[in-house]
Structures are given as C-alpha cells and as structure tokens.
Amino acid sequence: MTDDRSQQKDQGLSNLSVDPELLARELAAEEDVDPLDAIQPEDAQQDSSLEIARACDQGLIWLQGNHGERLQGLQVFCEHRDPRAIALLLPLLQRSCPVERMSAVYALGRNPSPPAVEPLLQLLQLDANAYVRKAAAWSLGNFPDAPVLNPLIRALQTDVAAVRLWCPGSLAEAGSRSPVKADPAAGQLLISLRIDSEAVVRSNCIWALGRLMDQLVQPRQAEIVEALVSALLHDGEISVRDEARTALEQLEDPLVLERLQTLISDGFIL
C-alpha cells in the first residue's frame, strides 16, 4: 500500500471519515476517480466533546430533512459516532440517490451496529452502483465478527477494480479474528495477488497477507513467504515489488531476511 494508505490502515478502518458532498461532486462529474482517496484520518486536534455533541444533535435534525440537509447530516456521522443516528441512517440505504446510499454506508461504517450488517451485505452484492458497493466493501471491515468473510471474498473475485481495491483491507480485519477465518481469507488473497490485473489491488493483497500472518499455521505462512518473494522478483509493477519487499522485511524472520540479503548480493534486487 502507499504510505498514506498504510497510515490510514494502521489507525484502523473505523477511524476514517468521508465528505459526502465531495462524493456527490465526483459522481456528478462522472469522473473515473477514487472517492475513497478523499478519506482522511481524523485531525490530531479532536473537537471538544461539547462541539461534537452539538454537531451530532444538529446532524440528527438534518437526517430528517430534505436531500441537501440529509447530505449534511450524513457528513456529520461519517466523522462522528453517535448511536442515536443508527435508526435514521438505516432507511437511507434504500434511497434512490446513489450519493445518499453511499454516504449512509460510510456513516454506518463509522457507526457500526449489528442491524446494519445484512443491509450492507445486500448492497455489496446487489447494488448497481459501483461506488455504493465500494463503500460497502470498506464499511464491512468494521464488522469483523459478522459473517462478512465470504461476501468479501466473492467481491474480490468478481467485482470491478474500484470495489476489489478495498476488499483486502476488510478481509484482513475479518480474518484477524481467528485462524478459522484467517486461512480462507489468506487463500483468496494469495490467488488475487497472482492473478488480479490491477497493481494497487495486488499491493493491498500483500498488505493484508502481512496483517494475517500471526493467525496462520506454518505451512500457510511459508506459502505466503514464497508468494511474496515471487512478487518481489517477478511482478511487473515496481509498486507491487516494493510492497512485497516491505512485507517480507516486516516479518522480521531471520531466515527471510537472510534470503533477501542473498537476493541483493546476487543482484536479483537492488
């Protein structure tokens, strides 16, 4: 992953915020861009508790207003957590406007609650708008104890690149809960690392595999090391090769580090 994405992931999926108005402008312009690139971690200087409470109170009012007001309310709950918002956010998943659906998905990722799981899974699998499905792929990473693993695997296998981009991170979140979940997640990530046509998806698969290593049995760990070495030596994109090298170094395994040094000494890598 890029440095910015690595920093975001290190801080956790649920610590990201999104501006629905920005997403609306992106869709209106029909630009082939990545709305999730607009997501940034919360500022280091947090709002005071009183300011947040006032913003949430106003956000609850906006969510019950007209289209423009609802977008303002959605922006509030993409930035802040408030359990009172859940009941108002869930119906917005059914709105005909894709910007409202998408923004509600992000807000529910910021405010995860069990009743949101099934509607988010439905959107991931069935919504006609790729931006909405992409938002669902991101948000479901904040529900790691829910049955999200197989739907995310299917999305990584079959959906468009914009959706596949965010599946590895969410699979890492879901798989990190137990070895039982980690192994099938790792299996699909290994396949996608080999065959996905998009370099950024392959890079994100590498990052996710590194995140899952501690939950995996030794044979699977060894398979991952071989896959990372193969990516380092043979992937056609330098960004993927760099990600593979970083992942191998971060394992801090003396045998792996010795192997890397040998590859450097023999001139296979710089």
C-alpha positions as CSV (number, residue, x, y, z in Angstrom):
1,M,0.0,0.0,0.0
2,T,1.1,3.6,-0.3
3,D,2.4,5.3,2.8
4,D,-0.8,7.3,3.1
5,R,-2.9,4.2,2.9
6,S,-0.6,2.3,5.3
7,Q,-1.0,5.1,7.8
8,Q,-4.8,5.1,7.4
9,K,-5.0,1.3,7.8
10,D,-2.7,1.4,10.9
11,Q,-5.1,3.7,12.6
12,G,-8.0,1.4,11.8
13,L,-10.8,1.4,9.3
14,S,-13.3,2.9,11.7
15,N,-11.1,6.0,12.3
16,L,-11.6,7.2,8.7
17,S,-14.1,9.9,7.7
18,V,-15.6,10.9,4.4
19,D,-17.2,14.0,2.9
20,P,-20.5,13.1,1.1
21,E,-20.6,16.4,-0.7
22,L,-17.2,15.7,-2.2
23,L,-18.5,12.3,-3.3
24,A,-21.6,13.9,-4.8
25,R,-19.4,16.2,-6.9
26,E,-17.3,13.3,-8.0
27,L,-20.4,11.4,-9.2
28,A,-22.0,14.4,-10.8
29,A,-18.9,14.9,-12.9
30,E,-18.8,11.2,-13.8
31,E,-15.0,11.3,-13.3
32,D,-13.2,8.0,-13.2
33,V,-11.7,8.7,-9.8
34,D,-11.5,7.0,-6.4
35,P,-13.8,8.7,-3.9
36,L,-12.1,6.8,-1.0
37,D,-8.9,8.7,-1.8
38,A,-10.7,11.6,-0.2
39,I,-11.0,9.8,3.1
40,Q,-8.5,11.1,5.6
41,P,-7.9,10.2,9.3
42,E,-9.4,12.5,11.8
43,D,-7.4,15.5,12.7
44,A,-5.0,15.1,15.6
45,Q,-6.7,18.0,17.3
46,Q,-10.0,16.5,18.2
47,D,-13.1,18.6,18.6
48,S,-14.2,19.2,22.1
49,S,-16.9,16.9,23.5
50,L,-19.4,19.7,23.6
51,E,-18.8,20.7,20.0
52,I,-19.2,17.0,18.9
53,A,-22.4,16.7,20.9
54,R,-23.8,19.8,19.2
55,A,-22.7,18.7,15.8
56,C,-24.4,15.3,16.4
57,D,-27.6,16.9,17.6
58,Q,-27.8,19.1,14.5
59,G,-26.9,16.1,12.3
60,L,-29.9,14.1,13.7
61,I,-32.1,17.0,12.7
62,W,-30.6,17.2,9.2
63,L,-31.0,13.5,8.6
64,Q,-34.8,14.0,8.8
65,G,-34.7,17.0,6.4
66,N,-34.6,17.4,2.6
67,H,-32.0,16.0,0.3
68,G,-29.4,18.7,0.9
69,E,-29.9,18.6,4.7
70,R,-29.6,14.8,4.7
71,L,-26.2,15.0,3.0
72,Q,-25.1,17.5,5.7
73,G,-26.3,15.1,8.3
74,L,-24.5,12.2,6.7
75,Q,-21.3,14.1,6.7
76,V,-21.6,14.6,10.4
77,F,-21.9,10.9,11.0
78,C,-19.2,10.0,8.6
79,E,-17.0,12.0,11.1
80,H,-18.6,11.2,14.5
81,R,-20.1,8.3,16.3
82,D,-23.5,8.5,17.9
83,P,-25.7,5.5,18.4
84,R,-28.8,7.7,18.1
85,A,-28.1,8.0,14.4
86,I,-28.4,4.3,13.5
87,A,-32.2,4.3,13.2
88,L,-32.1,7.3,10.9
89,L,-29.1,6.0,8.8
90,L,-30.6,2.6,8.0
91,P,-33.5,3.8,5.9
92,L,-31.2,6.0,3.8
93,L,-29.6,2.8,2.5
94,Q,-32.8,2.4,0.4
95,R,-32.7,5.9,-1.2
96,S,-32.8,6.1,-4.9
97,C,-30.0,8.6,-4.9
98,P,-26.6,6.7,-5.0
99,V,-24.9,9.6,-3.2
100,E,-27.2,9.2,-0.2
101,R,-26.9,5.4,-0.2
102,M,-23.1,5.6,-0.5
103,S,-22.8,8.2,2.2
104,A,-25.1,6.3,4.5
105,V,-22.9,3.2,4.0
106,Y,-19.8,5.2,5.0
107,A,-21.7,6.6,8.0
108,L,-22.7,3.1,9.2
109,G,-19.1,2.0,8.8
110,R,-18.2,4.9,11.1
111,N,-21.0,3.9,13.4
112,P,-21.1,0.1,13.2
113,S,-24.2,-1.6,14.6
114,P,-25.5,-5.2,14.2
115,P,-28.7,-4.2,12.4
116,A,-26.6,-2.7,9.6
117,V,-24.8,-5.9,8.6
118,E,-27.4,-7.5,6.5
119,P,-28.4,-4.3,4.5
120,L,-24.7,-3.6,3.9
121,L,-24.1,-7.2,2.7
122,Q,-27.1,-6.8,0.3
123,L,-25.6,-3.6,-1.1
124,L,-22.2,-5.2,-1.6
125,Q,-23.7,-8.0,-3.6
126,L,-26.6,-6.4,-5.4
127,D,-26.4,-2.6,-5.7
128,A,-26.0,-1.5,-9.3
129,N,-23.7,1.4,-8.4
130,A,-20.0,0.5,-8.0
131,Y,-19.4,3.5,-5.7
132,V,-22.0,2.1,-3.3
133,R,-20.6,-1.4,-3.5
134,K,-17.1,0.0,-2.9
135,A,-18.4,1.9,0.2
136,A,-19.9,-1.4,1.5
137,A,-16.6,-3.2,1.0
138,W,-14.9,-0.6,3.1
139,S,-17.6,-0.4,5.8
140,L,-17.9,-4.1,6.3
141,G,-14.3,-4.2,7.5
142,N,-15.7,-2.5,10.6
143,F,-17.9,-5.6,11.3
144,P,-15.2,-8.3,11.6
145,D,-17.3,-10.5,13.9
146,A,-20.2,-10.6,11.4
147,P,-20.5,-13.1,8.6
148,V,-18.7,-10.9,6.1
149,L,-15.8,-13.1,5.0
150,N,-17.4,-15.0,2.1
151,P,-19.2,-12.0,0.6
152,L,-15.9,-10.0,0.7
153,I,-14.1,-13.0,-0.9
154,R,-16.7,-13.1,-3.7
155,A,-16.3,-9.3,-4.3
156,L,-12.6,-9.7,-4.5
157,Q,-13.0,-12.4,-7.0
158,T,-15.6,-10.9,-9.3
159,D,-16.3,-7.2,-8.8
160,V,-14.8,-4.2,-10.6
161,A,-11.4,-2.9,-9.6
162,A,-12.7,0.0,-7.5
163,V,-14.5,-2.5,-5.3
164,R,-11.7,-5.0,-5.3
165,L,-9.3,-2.3,-4.1
166,W,-10.9,-2.2,-0.6
167,C,-11.7,-5.9,-0.2
168,P,-8.2,-6.9,1.0
169,G,-8.2,-4.5,3.9
170,S,-11.6,-5.6,5.1
171,L,-10.6,-9.3,4.7
172,A,-7.6,-8.6,6.9
173,E,-9.9,-7.1,9.5
174,A,-12.3,-10.1,9.3
175,G,-9.6,-12.7,9.1
176,S,-7.6,-11.3,12.0
177,R,-10.3,-12.5,14.5
178,S,-9.3,-16.2,14.4
179,P,-7.3,-18.8,12.4
180,V,-10.5,-20.3,11.1
181,K,-11.3,-17.0,9.4
182,A,-7.7,-16.1,8.5
183,D,-7.0,-19.2,6.4
184,P,-9.7,-18.8,3.8
185,A,-9.1,-15.0,3.7
186,A,-5.4,-15.7,3.0
187,G,-6.2,-18.3,0.4
188,Q,-8.2,-15.8,-1.7
189,L,-5.6,-13.0,-1.1
190,L,-2.9,-15.3,-2.5
191,I,-4.9,-16.0,-5.6
192,S,-5.7,-12.4,-6.2
193,L,-2.0,-11.5,-5.7
194,R,-1.2,-13.8,-8.5
195,I,-4.0,-13.0,-11.0
196,D,-5.5,-9.6,-10.3
197,S,-4.9,-7.2,-13.2
198,E,-4.7,-4.1,-11.0
199,A,-1.4,-3.4,-9.3
200,V,-3.0,-1.5,-6.4
201,V,-5.2,-4.5,-5.7
202,R,-2.2,-6.8,-5.7
203,S,-0.4,-4.4,-3.4
204,N,-3.3,-4.3,-1.0
205,C,-3.4,-8.1,-1.0
206,I,0.2,-8.1,0.1
207,W,-0.5,-5.7,2.9
208,A,-3.5,-7.8,4.0
209,L,-1.5,-11.0,4.0
210,G,1.1,-9.5,6.2
211,R,-1.6,-8.5,8.6
212,L,-2.9,-12.1,8.8
213,M,0.4,-13.9,9.3
214,D,0.2,-14.2,13.0
215,Q,-3.2,-16.1,12.7
216,L,-2.0,-18.6,10.2
217,V,-0.4,-22.0,10.6
218,Q,3.2,-22.5,9.5
219,P,2.5,-24.2,6.1
220,R,0.3,-21.2,5.1
221,Q,2.9,-18.8,6.4
222,A,5.5,-20.5,4.2
223,E,3.3,-20.3,1.2
224,I,2.8,-16.6,1.8
225,V,6.6,-16.0,2.0
226,E,7.1,-17.8,-1.3
227,A,4.3,-15.7,-2.9
228,L,5.9,-12.5,-1.6
229,V,9.3,-13.5,-2.9
230,S,7.7,-14.3,-6.3
231,A,6.0,-10.9,-6.4
232,L,9.3,-9.2,-5.4
233,L,11.1,-10.9,-8.2
234,H,8.6,-11.1,-11.0
235,D,5.7,-8.6,-10.6
236,G,5.7,-6.1,-13.5
237,E,4.9,-3.1,-11.3
238,I,7.5,-1.6,-9.1
239,S,4.9,-0.5,-6.5
240,V,3.9,-4.2,-6.0
241,R,7.6,-5.3,-5.8
242,D,8.2,-2.6,-3.2
243,E,5.2,-3.6,-1.2
244,A,6.4,-7.3,-1.3
245,R,9.8,-6.3,-0.1
246,T,8.4,-4.2,2.8
247,A,6.1,-7.0,3.8
248,L,9.0,-9.5,3.9
249,E,11.2,-7.2,5.9
250,Q,8.4,-6.5,8.4
251,L,8.1,-10.3,9.1
252,E,11.5,-9.9,11.0
253,D,12.2,-13.5,10.3
254,P,16.0,-14.1,10.3
255,L,15.7,-16.7,7.5
256,V,13.6,-14.5,5.4
257,L,16.0,-11.5,6.0
258,E,18.9,-13.7,5.1
259,R,17.2,-14.7,1.9
260,L,16.6,-11.1,1.0
261,Q,20.2,-10.3,1.6
262,T,21.2,-13.1,-0.7
263,L,19.0,-11.8,-3.4
264,I,20.6,-8.4,-3.0
265,S,24.1,-9.8,-3.1
266,D,23.3,-11.9,-6.2
267,G,22.0,-8.8,-8.0
268,F,18.4,-10.0,-8.3
269,I,17.1,-7.0,-6.4
270,L,18.6,-3.6,-5.6
